[in-house]
Amino acid sequence: MGVARREEHRAAAAAFLYALTVLGVLAGGAGVRAFEDGTAVYIVTMKQAPVSHRRLNLEKFGSSKAATAVGRGGSGGGGGGDTPTTSVLRKPRQSSPKPMNYGSYIVHLQKSLLKRTLRGEHYVKLYSYRYLINGFAVVITPRQADKLSGRKEVANVMLDYSVRTATTHTPEFLGLPQGAWVQEGGPQFAGQGVVIGLIDTGIDPTHPSFADDLSTDSYPVPAHYSGICEVTNDFPSGSCNRKLVGAQHFAASAITRGVFNASQDLASPSDSDGHGTHTASIAAGNHGIPVVVAGHQFGNASGMAPRAHIAVYKALYKSFGGFAADVVAAIDQAAEDNVDIISLSITPNRRPPGLATFFNPIDMALLSAVKAGIFVVQAAGNTGPSPKSMSSYSPWIFTVGASAHDRVYSNYVVLGNNLTIQGVGLAPGTDGDPMYNLVAAPHALKNNTASCNEMSLGECQDSSHLDADLIRGKILVCSYSIRFVLGLSSVKQALDTANDVSAAGVIFYLDPFVLGFQLNPTPMHMPGLIIPSSDDSKVFLTYYNDSLVRDGTSGQVVSFGGVAKILGGLNPNYGNSAPKVMFYSARGPDPEDNTLSNADILKPNLVAPGSSIWGAWSSVGLDSAEFAGESFAMLSGTSMAAPHVAGLAALIKQKFPSFSPAAIASALSTTTTLSDRQGKPIMAQRTYSNPDLTQSPATSFDMGNGFVNATAALDPGLIIDCSYDDFFSFLCGINGSSPVVKNYTGNSCVASTMTGADLNLPSITIAVLNQTRTITRTVINVAADESYSVNYSAPNGTAVSVVPTQFFIPSGQKQLVTFVVNATINSSTASFGNVGFQGNKGHRAIIPFSVISKVVYSS
C-alpha cells in the first residue's frame, strides 16, 4: 500500500532528523538552547490555493480530466475563485487522484520563498502543508517571521500553540444491536467501507480489537483510501491490515522544542499513552472482544461501527500533549489519504487569540476538510461546568459533550455501626459475612519509621515501613491524595503493599483537597474500594477514629475497634436516571472571541456516552497507572464521547454515501433524545464536588440538541444541509474579517451580513435579539413523500411565529420554513425553546431554539 509514498516519507523523515541533528536540537538539552535566541515554531500559510481547493474548482468549472490533471499533470496557477456548494446530493467520495505534481509544485514554491526571504539565515522547515491548506511550519525568529509576513505570497504567520487530549455496554445503551446494526445487516457489516481517521496518541496494532482475521467474510481495504503504514522498530512491518489500514506519526514541532522523550513518546504510530488505542476501539473496535481486567471478566467489547476501517495519525504524546503544527500536518495528511471521517479527542490549551475563535490553523484546516466532504467530530473539552467553557468553536465541526450512561459499577463498605458507604472499585468483596478490623497505615508503622506524617506512608506506597503482623487479616486503610491525581502515587502500588502485608482488603478514603476529579472504578485483584466523596470519607474516618482505643498516658493506639466488610463491585448496576450531562463536560454559549462575546452558534452539538467507558488499552500504555499491563481500561471524558459519534457517523455514511458532512451532522442532531430512561428531562451536573446533589434540567448549552439516538439517526426523514459556501459567507459576515478570511482561504469576501443564526443549521441560536429577527431554515426530505406539522415552544421573553405550520414534501424536495422572533422583555438571561417537525409516517425532527439577550427597545 503506497510503497513509493512510504519511501518518500522515510526520506523526508531522515532529512528532517539530519537537519535537527545539525542544529543540535536532538542532543541532550540542546532543544531548549535552540530557543534561547527567541526562535519558535511558526505556522505560515500562503495565498495560493491548496491541492484540494484547486481540484474542487476544476471539478466545478472544468472537466473530470482537468481535475485529474491536478493530481497527475497540473501545474502552476493561482487558487482564487468560488468553490462548489456541498449539497446533500453530492456524489460519493471516490478514490481521488494523487496530487503529486501540483502538490510538489506547491512545496517547491514554499522552499523558494524561504530561500529568497531568509537567504543565508538559519531556519528549519518542519512540515509542508499542501492538501487542505497551502503552508508550512518552520522554526524561525520573530524578526524572520516579520520578514515572511511582509511577502506578498504569504497570507498569514501564526505562532504555534499547544493542544491536549480532552466499551462493553454503550452499544446496548444506544440501542445498536436491535436498531442501527440491524439496519446495516448486523455488527459483521456495520460501517464496512468507511474509513475513520483518528488524530490521537497512536494505536496498539497487536490488540484484538483491531485484528482483521476474526471473520471469513470479504473485508477489503476501501479502494478510495490511499494512506500508508509507517514502519519503525516498535511498529514493525505487518502492523497494519484490512482493519487498521493506515498509521503515521507527526512530531516535528515537539522534537524541535526539545520536549520529545524518544524512549517514552515513541517516534512511531505506536501508542505509549493508551488514549489513542482507547478512542479507536470506541469508534470502530471489533465486535465481541472479551474484556478481562485484573483477572475479572466484564463482558464483551465492541466499537460503534465494528466493521469500519481505522487510520491513525499520531500527533499527541504522553509527555506533553501536542502542538498545532503537528496536528495540522496530521489533518492535512488524513484528508489527502481520503478518510471519510476525522475524529479529534483533543482541544486547545487556550482560547485562540485574534478576531474570532474560528480563525485558528486547526479549525481552518478542518473547514477545508469539510469542503472536501469529510465529516469532522471533536471533543467539547473537559473544562465544564462553567458557562462559556467550550473548547470546540466552529459551526463546521461537530462538537460532542459527555454524558453518563446507565451502567454503574459500585461496591460498598458496611461499617460496624451499620452505616453503608458507596465506593468505586472493580474488585471482589471480602470473604463471607464476617467483619474485619480496620487498620490505617499511619497506625501500623514499624517502630524504626522516621515519621508517620510523610504523605506516601499514609497512601500505602511502601510496605517496608508497615508492621505486617499487625495488619495481617485486617482491612488496610489508605489515603487517596492529590498525589494519585498527579501520578506520584498509585492504587496499584497500594494494592501491592496490601498484598505484601497479607491484608484482607484495602479501603481508600478521599483527601479533602481532591476536588473535581472523577474517580473511575479501578481494577483490583483483592477486595477493595475507593470512597469517592470527601463527605463520606469524613464519615468513615470519624467512625474509624472513634473506634480506636488509645493508651491514656502516651496516646498510642493499643487496639483497633473499628470493623467493616466490603461488598464487591464486579457486577454492574443499571439505572434509569441516565443519560445525564457530566460536570466536566464543557458548556456553551459558544464564545466568539477572547472578550467572551457570544456566538450565534450552538455548542455542543449533542452529548454522547463519556463516563466510565470501557475501551481497548495499549500494552505499553502509561496514561493510567491503574490499568498498566491490562488490555482494556475504563476512562471518562469528552475524549470518550467524540469517538462514539465518529462511529455512529460511519454507520450513516455507509447507509447514505451521498450525504454531505452537514447532512450527517443534521441526521445526528435532529433525532436526539431529550429525556432519560424514566421519561424525565435529562439532567446536568452543576458543580465539581458532589455533582449529583447539584444537578438540574439540562439546557441546550449543556447538551446541545440532546443525547445521541443512533437508530433514529439512520432514518432522519428531514435533513438541514449547509455548504462550504455558507460557512465562507458566515466568516465574511464577521466585522473586520475580510483580510483574515482572505489569508486563510485564499478567496476574497463579498459583502455579507450573514450571522451564525442565518446558517442553515439544525439549531437556532440568537446571542442578541434586538427587538425582532427573521430566521429561515430549509429542510430536505431524504425519505418517502410525507406531510409534516410544525410545533414549537418559544424561549421565555420572546414571541415566535412560524410559516408554514403544515406542509407536504415529496421525496428529495426542499421546504423553506420562516421564523419571526420578537423580544417581549428586556433580559440578558438565556432562555430556551424548541421547534418540532412531526411527520405523518413517523419521522420526527427537533431543533433547539436559544435566545440569550433580549432587547425590546433600543436606546
C-alpha positions, 0 to 999 in steps of 0.5 A: 500500500503506497510503497513509493509514498512510504519511501518518500516519507522515510526520506523526508523523515531522515532529512528532517532528523539530519537537519535537527541533528545539525542544529543540535536540537536532538542532543541532550538539552540542546532543544531548549538552547535552540530557543534561547535566541527567541526562535519558535515554531511558526505556522505560515500559510500562503495565498495560493490555493491548496491541492484540494481547493484547486481540484474542487474548482476544476471539478466545478468549472472544468472537466473530470480530466482537468481535475485529474490533471491536478493530481497527475499533470497540473501545474502552476496557477493561482487558487482564487475563485468560488468553490462548489456548494456541498449539497446533500446530493453530492456524489460519493467520495471516490478514490481521488487522484494523487496530487503529486505534481501540483502538490510538489509544485506547491512545496517547491514554491514554499522552499523558494520563498524561504530561500529568497526571504531568509537567504543565508539565515538559519531556519528549519522547515518542519512540515509542508502543508499542501492538501487542505491548506497551502503552508508550512511550519518552520522554526524561525525568529520573530524578526524572520517571521516579520520578514515572511509576513511582509511577502506578498505570497504569504497570507498569514504567520501564526505562532504555534500553540499547544493542544491536549487530549480532552466499551462493553455496554454503550452499544446496548445503551444506544440501542445498536444491536436491535436498531442501527446494526440491524439496519446495516445487516448486523455488527459483521457489516456495520460501517464496512467501507468507511474509513475513520481517521483518528488524530490521537496518541497512536494505536496498539496494532497487536490488540484484538480489537483491531485484528482483521482475521476474526471473520471469513467474510470479504473485508477489503481495504476501501479502494478510495483510501490511499494512506500508508503504514509507517514502519519503525522498530516498535511498529514493525512491518505487518502492523497494519491490515484490512482493519487498521489500514493506515498509521503515521506519526507527526512530531516535528514541532515537539522534537524541535522544542526539545520536549520529545522523550524518544524512549517514552513518546515513541517516534512511531504510530505506536501508542505509549499513552493508551488514549489513542488505542482507547478512542479507536476501539470506541469508534470502530473496535471489533465486535465481541472482544472479551474484556478481562481486567485484573483477572475479572471478566466484564463482558464483551467489547465492541466499537460503534461501527465494528466493521469500519476501517481505522487510520491513525495519525499520531500527533499527541504524546504522553509527555506533553500533549501536542502542538498545532503544527503537528496536528495540522500536518496530521489533518492535512495528511488524513484528508489527502489519504481520503478518510471519510471521517476525522475524529479529534479527542483533543482541544486547545490549551487556550482560547485562540487569540485574534478576531474570532475563535474560528480563525485558528490553523486547526479549525481552518484546516478542518473547514477545508476538510469539510469542503472536501466532504469529510465529516469532522467530530471533536471533543467539547473539552473537559473544562465544564461546568462553567458557562462559556467553557467550550473548547470546540468553536466552529459551526463546521465541526461537530462538537460532542459533550459527555454524558453518563450512561446507565451502567454503574459499577459500585461496591460498598463498605458496611461499617460496624455501626451499620452505616453503608458507604458507596465506593468505586472499585472493580474488585471482589468483596471480602470473604463471607459475612464476617467483619474485619478490623480496620487498620490505617497505615499511619497506625501500623508503622514499624517502630524504626519509621522516621515519621508517620506524617510523610504523605506516601506512608499514609497512601500505602506506597511502601510496605517496608515501613508497615508492621505486617503482623499487625495488619495481617487479616485486617482491612488496610486503610489508605489515603487517596491524595492529590498525589494519585491525581498527579501520578506520584502515587498509585492504587496499584502500588497500594494494592501491592503493599496490601498484598505484601502485608497479607491484608484482607482488603484495602479501603481508600478514603478521599483527601479533602483537597481532591476536588473535581476529579472523577474517580473511575472504578479501578481494577483490583485483584483483592477486595477493595474500594475507593470512597469517592466523596470527601463527605463520606470519607469524613464519615468513615474516618470519624467512625474509624477514629472513634473506634480506636482505643488509645493508651491514656498516658502516651496516646498510642493506639493499643487496639483497633475497634473499628470493623467493616466488610466490603461488598464487591463491585464486579457486577454492574448496576443499571439505572434509569436516571441516565443519560445525564450531562457530566460536570466536566463536560464543557458548556456553551454559549459558544464564545466568539472571541477572547472578550467572551462575546457570544456566538450565534452558534450552538455548542455542543452539538449533542452529548454522547456516552463519556463516563466510565467507558470501557475501551481497548488499552495499549500494552505499553500504555502509561496514561493510567497507572491503574490499568498498566499491563491490562488490555482494556481500561475504563476512562471518562471524558469528552475524549470518550464521547467524540469517538462514539459519534465518529462511529455512529457517523460511519454507520450513516455514511455507509447507509447514505454515501451521498450525504454531505458532512452537514447532512450527517451532522443534521441526521445526528442532531435532529433525532436526539433524545431529550429525556432519560430512561424514566421519561424525565428531562435529562439532567446536568451536573452543576458543580465539581464536588458532589455533582449529583446533589447539584444537578438540574434540567439540562439546557441546550448549552449543556447538551446541545440538541440532546443525547445521541439516538443512533437508530433514529439517526439512520432514518432522519426523514428531514435533513438541514444541509449547509455548504462550504459556501455558507460557512465562507459567507458566515466568516465574511459576515464577521466585522473586520474579517475580510483580510483574515478570511482572505489569508486563510482561504485564499478567496476574497469576501463579498459583502455579507451580513450573514450571522451564525443564526442565518446558517442553515443549521439544525439549531437556532441560536440568537446571542442578541435579539434586538427587538425582532429577527427573521430566521429561515431554515430549509429542510430536505426530505431524504425519505418517502413523500410525507406531510409534516406539522410544525410545533414549537415552544418559544424561549421565555421573553420572546414571541415566535411565529412560524410559516408554514405550520403544515406542509407536504414534501415529496421525496428529495424536495426542499421546504423553506420554513420562516421564523419571526422572533420578537423580544417581549422583555428586556433580559440578558438571561438565556432562555430556551425553546424548541421547534418540532417537525412531526411527520405523518409516517413517523419521522420526527425532527427537533431543533433547539431554539436559544435566545440569550439577550433580549432587547425590546427597545433600543436606546 
